[in-house]
Amino acid sequence: MLAALLAGVDLVPFGRAESEAAASIAKINAALSLGDRACLALAKTLDATAWTTDKIWAKLPVGAMLEVIR
């Protein structure tokens, strides 16, 4: 059943490098949630674009590509 829910979704590991990147983002803005920091860290380490509706992300120097929608 889980496989059907995740059809077309790529699962990627969240390891030490991503954890360290998320921790460094907390130093930039402690108000970001762990989920926000994890998303930004993965975008940075995977050289991918993070999509968000949270306009504050665009003001953060996190080194990830961002797409602010809405």
NUVEX-558730 format. One line per field, with one value per atom (N, C-alpha, C, O): residue in one letter; atom name; residue number from 1; chain; x, y negated, z negated. Coordinates in nm, 3 decimals. Layout:
BEGIN
residu <- A  ...;
atome <- CA  ...;
num <- NUM  ...;
chaine <- A  ...;
x <- X  ...;
y <- Y  ...;
z <- Z  ...;
// end
This chain:
BEGIN
residu <- M  M  M  M  L  L  L  L  A  A  A  A  A  A  A  A  L  L  L  L  L  L  L  L  A  A  A  A  G  G  G  G  V  V  V  V  D  D  D  D  L  L  L  L  V  V  V  V  P  P  P  P  F  F  F  F  G  G  G  G  R  R  R  R  A  A  A  A  E  E  E  E  S  S  S  S  E  E  E  E  A  A  A  A  A  A  A  A  A  A  A  A  S  S  S  S  I  I  I  I  A  A  A  A  K  K  K  K  I  I  I  I  N  N  N  N  A  A  A  A  A  A  A  A  L  L  L  L  S  S  S  S  L  L  L  L  G  G  G  G  D  D  D  D  R  R  R  R  A  A  A  A  C  C  C  C  L  L  L  L  A  A  A  A  L  L  L  L  A  A  A  A  K  K  K  K  T  T  T  T  L  L  L  L  D  D  D  D  A  A  A  A  T  T  T  T  A  A  A  A  W  W  W  W  T  T  T  T  T  T  T  T  D  D  D  D  K  K  K  K  I  I  I  I  W  W  W  W  A  A  A  A  K  K  K  K  L  L  L  L  P  P  P  P  V  V  V  V  G  G  G  G  A  A  A  A  M  M  M  M  L  L  L  L  E  E  E  E  V  V  V  V  I  I  I  I  R  R  R  R;
atome <- N  CA  C  O  N  CA  C  O  N  CA  C  O  N  CA  C  O  N  CA  C  O  N  CA  C  O  N  CA  C  O  N  CA  C  O  N  CA  C  O  N  CA  C  O  N  CA  C  O  N  CA  C  O  N  CA  C  O  N  CA  C  O  N  CA  C  O  N  CA  C  O  N  CA  C  O  N  CA  C  O  N  CA  C  O  N  CA  C  O  N  CA  C  O  N  CA  C  O  N  CA  C  O  N  CA  C  O  N  CA  C  O  N  CA  C  O  N  CA  C  O  N  CA  C  O  N  CA  C  O  N  CA  C  O  N  CA  C  O  N  CA  C  O  N  CA  C  O  N  CA  C  O  N  CA  C  O  N  CA  C  O  N  CA  C  O  N  CA  C  O  N  CA  C  O  N  CA  C  O  N  CA  C  O  N  CA  C  O  N  CA  C  O  N  CA  C  O  N  CA  C  O  N  CA  C  O  N  CA  C  O  N  CA  C  O  N  CA  C  O  N  CA  C  O  N  CA  C  O  N  CA  C  O  N  CA  C  O  N  CA  C  O  N  CA  C  O  N  CA  C  O  N  CA  C  O  N  CA  C  O  N  CA  C  O  N  CA  C  O  N  CA  C  O  N  CA  C  O  N  CA  C  O  N  CA  C  O  N  CA  C  O  N  CA  C  O  N  CA  C  O  N  CA  C  O  N  CA  C  O  N  CA  C  O;
num <- 1  1  1  1  2  2  2  2  3  3  3  3  4  4  4  4  5  5  5  5  6  6  6  6  7  7  7  7  8  8  8  8  9  9  9  9  10  10  10  10  11  11  11  11  12  12  12  12  13  13  13  13  14  14  14  14  15  15  15  15  16  16  16  16  17  17  17  17  18  18  18  18  19  19  19  19  20  20  20  20  21  21  21  21  22  22  22  22  23  23  23  23  24  24  24  24  25  25  25  25  26  26  26  26  27  27  27  27  28  28  28  28  29  29  29  29  30  30  30  30  31  31  31  31  32  32  32  32  33  33  33  33  34  34  34  34  35  35  35  35  36  36  36  36  37  37  37  37  38  38  38  38  39  39  39  39  40  40  40  40  41  41  41  41  42  42  42  42  43  43  43  43  44  44  44  44  45  45  45  45  46  46  46  46  47  47  47  47  48  48  48  48  49  49  49  49  50  50  50  50  51  51  51  51  52  52  52  52  53  53  53  53  54  54  54  54  55  55  55  55  56  56  56  56  57  57  57  57  58  58  58  58  59  59  59  59  60  60  60  60  61  61  61  61  62  62  62  62  63  63  63  63  64  64  64  64  65  65  65  65  66  66  66  66  67  67  67  67  68  68  68  68  69  69  69  69  70  70  70  70;
chaine <- A  A  A  A  A  A  A  A  A  A  A  A  A  A  A  A  A  A  A  A  A  A  A  A  A  A  A  A  A  A  A  A  A  A  A  A  A  A  A  A  A  A  A  A  A  A  A  A  A  A  A  A  A  A  A  A  A  A  A  A  A  A  A  A  A  A  A  A  A  A  A  A  A  A  A  A  A  A  A  A  A  A  A  A  A  A  A  A  A  A  A  A  A  A  A  A  A  A  A  A  A  A  A  A  A  A  A  A  A  A  A  A  A  A  A  A  A  A  A  A  A  A  A  A  A  A  A  A  A  A  A  A  A  A  A  A  A  A  A  A  A  A  A  A  A  A  A  A  A  A  A  A  A  A  A  A  A  A  A  A  A  A  A  A  A  A  A  A  A  A  A  A  A  A  A  A  A  A  A  A  A  A  A  A  A  A  A  A  A  A  A  A  A  A  A  A  A  A  A  A  A  A  A  A  A  A  A  A  A  A  A  A  A  A  A  A  A  A  A  A  A  A  A  A  A  A  A  A  A  A  A  A  A  A  A  A  A  A  A  A  A  A  A  A  A  A  A  A  A  A  A  A  A  A  A  A  A  A  A  A  A  A  A  A  A  A  A  A  A  A  A  A  A  A  A  A  A  A  A  A;
x <- 0.082  0.000  0.087  0.056  0.195  0.285  0.346  0.360  0.382  0.440  0.342  0.384  0.214  0.113  0.103  0.086  0.113  0.106  0.227  0.218  0.340  0.465  0.502  0.616  0.411  0.439  0.482  0.413  0.596  0.648  0.726  0.771  0.743  0.815  0.954  0.969  1.054  1.191  1.221  1.205  1.265  1.308  1.458  1.533  1.502  1.645  1.690  1.614  1.813  1.862  1.885  1.921  1.865  1.895  2.001  1.971  2.126  2.238  2.311  2.255  2.435  2.517  2.533  2.519  2.562  2.583  2.458  2.465  2.343  2.217  2.185  2.133  2.215  2.191  2.278  2.231  2.403  2.492  2.448  2.457  2.400  2.349  2.226  2.211  2.136  2.016  2.054  1.993  2.154  2.199  2.260  2.240  2.333  2.393  2.285  2.302  2.176  2.065  1.998  1.949  1.995  1.937  2.014  1.956  2.143  2.224  2.187  2.202  2.140  2.100  1.965  1.945  1.871  1.736  1.680  1.634  1.683  1.637  1.486  1.436  1.413  1.267  1.218  1.102  1.305  1.264  1.244  1.321  1.141  1.115  1.219  1.293  1.224  1.315  1.280  1.369  1.150  1.108  1.154  1.198  1.143  1.192  1.341  1.388  1.416  1.562  1.600  1.696  1.526  1.554  1.530  1.609  1.422  1.392  1.502  1.549  1.541  1.646  1.781  1.854  1.812  1.938  1.941  2.043  1.831  1.826  1.837  1.907  1.769  1.778  1.922  1.970  1.990  2.129  2.219  2.297  2.210  2.302  2.270  2.360  2.144  2.107  2.112  2.084  2.148  2.149  2.013  2.002  1.909  1.771  1.704  1.763  1.585  1.508  1.407  1.331  1.405  1.305  1.188  1.207  1.069  0.948  0.884  0.878  0.837  0.776  0.675  0.678  0.586  0.498  0.544  0.483  0.652  0.704  0.804  0.919  0.762  0.845  0.974  1.070  0.979  1.100  1.218  1.333  1.190  1.298  1.383  1.505  1.320  1.390  1.491  1.582  1.476  1.565  1.681  1.767  1.684  1.787  1.905  1.885  2.026  2.145  2.183  2.284  2.100  2.124  2.195  2.237  2.208  2.280  2.200  2.257  2.069  1.984  1.900  1.867  1.868  1.780  1.637  1.594  1.565  1.431  1.331  1.363  1.210  1.098  0.985  0.927  0.956  0.847  0.720  0.709  0.626  0.499  0.392  0.392  0.303  0.193  0.233  0.153;
y <- 0.119  0.000  -0.126  -0.224  -0.124  -0.239  -0.266  -0.382  -0.162  -0.178  -0.250  -0.332  -0.220  -0.286  -0.434  -0.517  -0.468  -0.608  -0.687  -0.808  -0.621  -0.687  -0.671  -0.700  -0.627  -0.609  -0.743  -0.843  -0.743  -0.864  -0.955  -1.062  -0.914  -0.995  -0.936  -0.816  -1.021  -0.976  -0.991  -1.100  -0.885  -0.892  -0.914  -0.843  -1.012  -1.042  -1.035  -1.069  -0.992  -0.984  -1.122  -1.217  -1.131  -1.253  -1.213  -1.167  -1.233  -1.186  -1.297  -1.403  -1.270  -1.364  -1.499  -1.603  -1.497  -1.623  -1.709  -1.831  -1.646  -1.721  -1.770  -1.880  -1.688  -1.728  -1.848  -1.941  -1.846  -1.958  -2.084  -2.194  -2.067  -2.182  -2.240  -2.362  -2.155  -2.202  -2.274  -2.375  -2.224  -2.290  -2.427  -2.522  -2.437  -2.568  -2.669  -2.789  -2.621  -2.710  -2.761  -2.874  -2.681  -2.725  -2.843  -2.928  -2.851  -2.965  -3.092  -3.202  -3.078  -3.192  -3.246  -3.367  -3.154  -3.193  -3.083  -2.980  -3.105  -3.004  -2.984  -2.887  -3.074  -3.064  -2.960  -2.920  -2.916  -2.816  -2.682  -2.644  -2.610  -2.478  -2.378  -2.403  -2.265  -2.158  -2.113  -2.085  -2.106  -2.069  -2.168  -2.129  -2.298  -2.402  -2.386  -2.390  -2.369  -2.356  -2.230  -2.231  -2.121  -1.996  -2.012  -1.965  -2.080  -2.104  -2.187  -2.153  -2.294  -2.380  -2.307  -2.323  -2.228  -2.153  -2.052  -2.039  -1.980  -1.883  -1.953  -1.905  -2.065  -2.139  -2.180  -2.172  -2.224  -2.267  -2.148  -2.157  -2.040  -1.928  -1.853  -1.793  -1.854  -1.786  -1.877  -1.834  -2.003  -2.103  -2.107  -2.108  -2.110  -2.110  -2.242  -2.323  -2.262  -2.382  -2.349  -2.253  -2.429  -2.416  -2.507  -2.624  -2.453  -2.531  -2.565  -2.481  -2.689  -2.732  -2.843  -2.910  -2.861  -2.978  -3.076  -3.181  -3.040  -3.119  -3.222  -3.187  -3.345  -3.448  -3.478  -3.529  -3.448  -3.474  -3.392  -3.433  -3.276  -3.192  -3.265  -3.247  -3.347  -3.417  -3.517  -3.559  -3.555  -3.653  -3.588  -3.658  -3.457  -3.386  -3.346  -3.294  -3.368  -3.329  -3.183  -3.155  -3.090  -2.948  -2.875  -2.760  -2.937  -2.874  -2.771  -2.692  -2.770  -2.679  -2.759  -2.875  -2.693  -2.757  -2.751  -2.648  -2.862  -2.870  -2.913  -2.988  -2.864  -2.906  -2.941  -2.853  -3.070  -3.112  -3.114  -3.190  -3.031  -3.023  -3.095  -3.094  -3.155  -3.232  -3.372  -3.452;
z <- 0.000  0.000  0.000  0.068  -0.076  -0.081  0.055  0.095  0.127  0.260  0.353  0.434  0.342  0.426  0.392  0.481  0.265  0.222  0.269  0.294  0.280  0.316  0.464  0.501  0.545  0.687  0.748  0.734  0.814  0.877  0.783  0.824  0.658  0.560  0.541  0.521  0.548  0.522  0.374  0.318  0.310  0.171  0.170  0.239  0.094  0.087  -0.058  -0.149  -0.081  -0.219  -0.278  -0.208  -0.406  -0.481  -0.582  -0.692  -0.542  -0.622  -0.695  -0.724  -0.722  -0.800  -0.730  -0.793  -0.600  -0.527  -0.530  -0.551  -0.510  -0.512  -0.653  -0.671  -0.753  -0.892  -0.929  -0.995  -0.886  -0.915  -0.840  -0.894  -0.718  -0.643  -0.711  -0.720  -0.759  -0.829  -0.958  -0.992  -1.028  -1.151  -1.120  -1.196  -1.010  -0.976  -0.936  -0.958  -0.879  -0.844  -0.971  -0.973  -1.076  -1.203  -1.259  -1.328  -1.231  -1.277  -1.201  -1.254  -1.078  -0.998  -1.044  -1.056  -1.070  -1.113  -1.201  -1.152  -1.332  -1.427  -1.424  -1.480  -1.361  -1.356  -1.255  -1.260  -1.164  -1.067  -1.136  -1.225  -1.094  -1.151  -1.103  -1.007  -1.169  -1.126  -0.984  -0.905  -0.953  -0.818  -0.713  -0.605  -0.745  -0.654  -0.631  -0.517  -0.739  -0.728  -0.652  -0.574  -0.674  -0.604  -0.454  -0.373  -0.418  -0.277  -0.211  -0.103  -0.276  -0.222  -0.213  -0.116  -0.315  -0.315  -0.202  -0.134  -0.180  -0.070  0.065  0.155  0.079  0.206  0.232  0.346  0.129  0.145  0.180  0.275  0.105  0.128  0.257  0.317  0.302  0.425  0.547  0.659  0.525  0.632  0.701  0.824  0.617  0.666  0.625  0.552  0.672  0.639  0.531  0.543  0.424  0.318  0.351  0.383  0.344  0.369  0.236  0.146  0.224  0.099  0.124  0.227  0.029  0.028  -0.079  -0.099  -0.148  -0.259  -0.204  -0.177  -0.189  -0.126  -0.202  -0.143  -0.330  -0.410  -0.359  -0.373  -0.300  -0.248  -0.145  -0.141  -0.063  0.044  -0.011  0.061  -0.136  -0.198  -0.272  -0.326  -0.275  -0.351  -0.262  -0.152  -0.309  -0.232  -0.258  -0.322  -0.207  -0.236  -0.123  -0.141  -0.008  0.103  0.180  0.256  0.162  0.237  0.338  0.315  0.449  0.546  0.491  0.438  0.505  0.451  0.556  0.648  0.543  0.625  0.526  0.463  0.515  0.427  0.511  0.608  0.472  0.545  0.466  0.343  0.535  0.478  0.451  0.403;
// end
